Structure formats: C-alpha cells, structure tokens
Amino acid sequence: MLPTVDVPTYELRIPSSGKEIKIRPFLVKEEKLLLMAAESNDVNEIIRTTKQIINNCVIEGDVDVDKLPFFDIDYLFIALRAKSISESVEIGFTCNHVVPETGIKCGHNFDAEIDISNAEIIKPDTPMVFELGGKVSVKMKYPSYSIMKVIDEKGNPLERKINIIVNCIDQIVKGEKVYSTKDYTKEDLREFVENLTEENYKKLESFTSNFPSFAVKLDKTCGKCGHNHSIEYSDFESFFY
C-alpha cells in the first residue's frame, strides 16, 4: 500500500452558534466532485455535493449540514475554498467616482485582490418574533442551505419571497396556544401567509430581506482618477462551483 500524505487542519468557528470545529482542505477527489456537480447544472446535485464535501472536511466537531442555517454552510464552504485553493482572489471593479472637474463618472475598470479568509458575517439587528395583532405572533427561523438554493432557482420574485417566508416560519402563537409549523403542511403555511394583510406580510418579509451575509472589506485606489475606494465585497456566489 502506498503511503498517505498528511494534510493540514484548521480550527473554525460556526457563525450561528459560535461552536468551534476542525476542518481540513478538500482534496483533489472532492474538487473533482465539485466540478462534476457544476457541469451537471443540476441544483440538487450541487446541493448534495456541497454538503457531502463539508461533511468530509469537518474532522472534529458536531456539524449537521441538514440543520445548519444556509449562511453557516456558505461560510464553511468559503473557508474550505480559502484553505483548499487560495485565500487570495482577484476581483474586477469599476470606479464610479464622479470627477469634480468634469462631473462625469471615472468608469475605469481595475482589479483588486481580496483575502476571502477574512470574510466576516454581517448580522442585521432584525427581530425573530413579529406581532401581527389579535394576539397573534410569528416566530421566525433561518432556512437551511437546501431550501434556500432550491427556492432561488424557481418562480417569479414574489413567489420566491413567499416560499422563503413559508420556510422561515417556526411557530405561530395565538394567546396561549402555540402552533408548531412541523405539524402543518407547506400548503397550510402558504395559505396563512397569503391571507395576511400587506402590513403584516411586510413585517415577515423584513426578516427574509435581512438575512446574515458575508463580506470582505478592502481599500483600493483607482489608478486613473486616484480616488480611494472603501470596498465591501459580498458576491461570493461564483466561489461555490
């Protein structure tokens, strides 16, 4: 039997819980799986492969990829990509600074190198419980990775938003009675949402419009006009496959 080569390990903290885990970089065989999933253009295959690779690479710690909020999975994958491929990624930007002398936007295209290992979670101060009146309140939860990825692939914007809200409802409370959503179908929950007033719908929508997200902050000076940009990069979608 041929010898195996040791791989490095890294400690990582899960954003939603603060729990520490230990990971290893993904290997060539796992990078091959990612490439095959991306080429399939099958969102379910991409979801399955992403979760499989995270499971493979977490070598110490309690991680259930089916229960973690979607942004935890995103963060774990960003961290794995940084440790497995490269922490530095070159990104293109356009200078939108308005030059005072001309009143015209500079428009110069320039590249900046970001360190994705410095990705930080941004957690908006959004409540998890919303009062809807008539002694009815709704407790929300963050959706899973699988739910978010599938919803993002389907339907018009309003349908997607309703689907996300439906999957974010954890409990509905009226007076002393608690209705756990696990005891009801998605159709029941959709009917509940579609029968809300616009005012109450907007309350629940505000939760789904302010999910935690990730960003890398950097400063870069435009080589044409000399304006210094404070950039907050958050478009990590292309990193996943």
N, C-alpha and C positions, 0 to 999 in steps of 0.2 A: 504493500500500500504506500502511495506517495505521501510525503509529509504535507501537513496543512500549514498555512501561513497565518500567524496571529493578526487579528485586526484590532484597531484601537477602539476604546469605548469612551463614552461621554455622558456626563450627568446632565439632566434636563428637568425643568420644572413645568408641569402641565398648567396652562394658564387658568383654567376654570376652577381647579381645586387646589393648586399650589403643591400638589404631591410631586415628590422627586422620583424620577425613573432613570434607568441607564439604557443607553442606546448604542448601537454600532452602525457604521455606514452600511448602505445597501451595496450588495456585491454585483459582479457582472451578470450573474444569472438573474438577479432581480431587476437590474436595469434593462435586461432583455425582455422581461415580462412587461415592464412599463412601456417599452417601445411597441411591443405587440398589441397591448391594450389600446394605445393611442392610435395605431394604424387601423384598428378594428372600427373606430368611430362609434363604438357601442358604449353608451354611457354606463350601462350596468356592468360591463366588463371592466371599464376604467375604475368604477367604484370598488368592485370586488378586488381588483389587483392592488389598488392603493391601500385598502385595508389589510390585505394579505401581507404586503411589504412592511407596513408599520408593525403588524404582529410579529413578523420575522425579526425585525430590527430592535424591538424592545426586549432586552435581555434580562432586565430586572425591574420589578415594579408592577403594580396592579393596574392594567390598562384593558378596558373593554371597548374596542373600537366601535361596537354597535350601539353603545350607550353614550359615548362622549359627544358633547356638542360639536357641531361642524367646524367651528373655529379652532378647537383643540386639534382636530385631525389636520386641518390646514397648517397649523403651527408645527405639528410634529413632522409633516412632510417637508415644510420649508427647512426645518432644522436638519432633517436627514439629507436633503439635497445639498445643503451647505457643507455638511461633513463628508458627503459621498463624492460630489463632483467638484464644486468650487464655492467658496464663500463670497467671491467677488464676481459680479455680473455687470457687463457693460450695457447701459440703457440709453436710448436716444431721447432727447428732449428738444423742445422748440422754445426759443426765447420770446416771450410775449411782452417784454418790457417796452413801454412807449417812450421813444426817444424824445426828450423835451424840445430839442431844436427843430424837429420835423413834425412832431405829433403823430408819427407813424410807428407801428409796432416793428421791433427789430426783425423778428421772423427767422433769426439764424438758428440752424439746426446744430446741436452739439451733443457729444457723448459724455456720460458721467458713469463712474464706476461705483456701484453700491455694494455694501457688505451685507448680504442677506442674513448672516448670523446675528446681526444687530437688529433684526426685525422685532418691533415692540408691539404689544397688544394695546389697542385703544378701546377703552371701555366707557361708552357714553353713560351718563348718570340717568339711566332710564328705569322707571319702576317696573316691578314684576307683577303687581296687582293693580287692577283698574276697577273703580266703582262705576257701575252703569246705571245706577238709580233703581228704585223699587226694591231696595235691599239685596240687589244682585251685584255680585262682583266676579271678576275673572282673574284667576292666577295663571300667569304665562310661564313657559319654559323655552329653552333654546332647542331648536330642532337638531336632529342627528345629521351627520355628513351625507348619508344615503338619501335622506329625504330632501335636503337642500339641492343636491346635484340633480336629482330626478326632476324636481319642480322647476329648476332653472332651465330645463330643456323643453318644457311643454307649455302650450297655451299662450293666450294674449296676456299683457301686463296685469290686467285686473284679475283674471283667473289665477295667475301665478300668485298674486298677492293674497287672494282669498285662500288658496291652498296652503300658503305659508302660515297664515293666521290660524287656520284649522289645525295644522300640525304643531302649533305653538301653544295651544290651549291645554293647560294641565288640569285645572279644576274650575268648575262653575259653582258658585256658592249663592244660595238664596236663604237669607235668615240663618237658621241653624243647620240647614241641610246642605251637604257637600256632594256635588255630582262629579265623580272622577271620570275623566274622559276615556280611560281604559275600558270603561263599562259601556261605551257608546260607539256607534259606527261613525266613520268619516262623513257619511251622508247626514247623520243626526247633527253633527257639529257644523257641517256646511249650512244646513237649514237654520241653525241657531245664528250663525254669522250673517246670513243673507236676510234675516229678519230684524237685524239691528237698525237703529236709526243711523243716519250719516254721522251724527255727532259721536255716538258710541263706537261705530265702526272705526272712525278716525283715531279713537283712543287706542284700540288694539293695533291698528296699523302703525301707530307711532312706535310701538315696541319692535315690530318687524323691520322698520326703517332705520333702526339704530342698533343693529347687532354689533357686538365687538368685532373689530377688524385689526389688520396688521399694517404697519408702515415702517419704512426705513427713512430716517431723516438725514439729509446731507446738504452741504453748501457747495455751490458751483458757480464760477464766474463765466459769463458769456465771453467768448473770445472775440466777438465782433464789437459789441457796444460796451463791454466792460461791466455790465450790471451783475451784481452778486445775487444769485437766487438761493433762497432757503427752500429746498425741495422736500416734500413728503411723498415718497413713492409707495403706492399701495396696490399696484396692478400685478399681482402675483399669479394670475390665472395660467399664464403660459409656462410657469415653472412645474406644473403638476404632471405634464406628459409631453 
